[in-house]
Amino acid sequence: MSENKSIIPYPSDAEEESYIQIERTEEFLEAAKKLSEYISSLPLSHAQNDTLVHLTVEQV
């Protein structure tokens, strides 16, 4: 099995600086927009809205 240097174990002992680049597809952005619009339409307090958005982000 060949070593894939683009996969960094977490936590990493790598000495060089590492980063993760996440690319969002058009489908992802459209789904996020629809979800945002739906959440905005719900009769939620500001605190409830913030909690729902936070939980959604954690899940994604």
ZADO-1210 file (C-alpha; in nm, 4 decimals, padded with zeros to 6 digits):
<atoms>
<atom x="00.0000" y="00.0000" z="00.0000" code="MET" pos="1"/>
<atom x="00.1524" y="00.3334" z="-00.1013" code="SER" pos="2"/>
<atom x="00.1758" y="00.6167" z="00.1498" code="GLU" pos="3"/>
<atom x="-00.0639" y="00.9044" z="00.0798" code="ASN" pos="4"/>
<atom x="00.1062" y="01.2229" z="00.1992" code="LYS" pos="5"/>
<atom x="-00.2131" y="01.4254" z="00.1588" code="SER" pos="6"/>
<atom x="-00.3722" y="01.2402" z="00.4513" code="ILE" pos="7"/>
<atom x="-00.2488" y="01.3670" z="00.7868" code="ILE" pos="8"/>
<atom x="-00.3387" y="01.1641" z="01.0952" code="PRO" pos="9"/>
<atom x="-00.5117" y="01.3635" z="01.3682" code="TYR" pos="10"/>
<atom x="-00.3674" y="01.4560" z="01.6037" code="PRO" pos="11"/>
<atom x="-00.0590" y="01.4968" z="01.3925" code="SER" pos="12"/>
<atom x="00.3055" y="01.4945" z="01.4932" code="ASP" pos="13"/>
<atom x="00.3962" y="01.6634" z="01.1646" code="ALA" pos="14"/>
<atom x="00.6422" y="01.9462" z="01.2132" code="GLU" pos="15"/>
<atom x="00.5441" y="02.1339" z="00.8995" code="GLU" pos="16"/>
<atom x="00.2371" y="02.3544" z="00.9016" code="GLU" pos="17"/>
<atom x="-00.0698" y="02.1654" z="00.7842" code="SER" pos="18"/>
<atom x="-00.4151" y="02.2824" z="00.6858" code="TYR" pos="19"/>
<atom x="-00.7396" y="02.1459" z="00.5543" code="ILE" pos="20"/>
<atom x="-00.9032" y="02.3020" z="00.2513" code="GLN" pos="21"/>
<atom x="-01.2753" y="02.2457" z="00.2237" code="ILE" pos="22"/>
<atom x="-01.4426" y="02.3193" z="-00.1054" code="GLU" pos="23"/>
<atom x="-01.8152" y="02.3759" z="-00.1166" code="ARG" pos="24"/>
<atom x="-02.0077" y="02.2606" z="-00.4243" code="THR" pos="25"/>
<atom x="-02.2897" y="02.4625" z="-00.5777" code="GLU" pos="26"/>
<atom x="-02.5300" y="02.1961" z="-00.4489" code="GLU" pos="27"/>
<atom x="-02.3988" y="02.2405" z="-00.0936" code="PHE" pos="28"/>
<atom x="-02.4320" y="02.6190" z="-00.1139" code="LEU" pos="29"/>
<atom x="-02.7868" y="02.5943" z="-00.2511" code="GLU" pos="30"/>
<atom x="-02.8883" y="02.3495" z="00.0241" code="ALA" pos="31"/>
<atom x="-02.7352" y="02.5814" z="00.2863" code="ALA" pos="32"/>
<atom x="-02.9322" y="02.8752" z="00.1443" code="LYS" pos="33"/>
<atom x="-03.2587" y="02.6782" z="00.1504" code="LYS" pos="34"/>
<atom x="-03.1923" y="02.5662" z="00.5080" code="LEU" pos="35"/>
<atom x="-03.1106" y="02.9211" z="00.6158" code="SER" pos="36"/>
<atom x="-03.4303" y="03.0560" z="00.4595" code="GLU" pos="37"/>
<atom x="-03.6368" y="02.7810" z="00.6230" code="TYR" pos="38"/>
<atom x="-03.4831" y="02.8381" z="00.9665" code="ILE" pos="39"/>
<atom x="-03.5463" y="03.2127" z="00.9292" code="SER" pos="40"/>
<atom x="-03.9145" y="03.1426" z="00.8640" code="SER" pos="41"/>
<atom x="-03.9591" y="02.9483" z="01.1894" code="LEU" pos="42"/>
<atom x="-04.1115" y="03.1237" z="01.4917" code="PRO" pos="43"/>
<atom x="-03.7938" y="03.1010" z="01.7006" code="LEU" pos="44"/>
<atom x="-03.6444" y="03.3420" z="01.9505" code="SER" pos="45"/>
<atom x="-03.2979" y="03.4748" z="01.8727" code="HIS" pos="46"/>
<atom x="-03.1468" y="03.2314" z="02.1257" code="ALA" pos="47"/>
<atom x="-03.3390" y="02.9344" z="01.9796" code="GLN" pos="48"/>
<atom x="-03.2301" y="03.0327" z="01.6277" code="ASN" pos="49"/>
<atom x="-02.8668" y="03.0555" z="01.7370" code="ASP" pos="50"/>
<atom x="-02.8867" y="02.7155" z="01.9072" code="THR" pos="51"/>
<atom x="-03.0447" y="02.5508" z="01.6026" code="LEU" pos="52"/>
<atom x="-02.7846" y="02.6984" z="01.3674" code="VAL" pos="53"/>
<atom x="-02.5008" y="02.5957" z="01.6019" code="HIS" pos="54"/>
<atom x="-02.6302" y="02.2379" z="01.6242" code="LEU" pos="55"/>
<atom x="-02.6749" y="02.2216" z="01.2465" code="THR" pos="56"/>
<atom x="-02.3185" y="02.3385" z="01.1866" code="VAL" pos="57"/>
<atom x="-02.1861" y="02.0813" z="01.4342" code="GLU" pos="58"/>
<atom x="-02.3735" y="01.8058" z="01.2485" code="GLN" pos="59"/>
<atom x="-02.2468" y="01.9107" z="00.9075" code="VAL" pos="60"/>
</atoms>
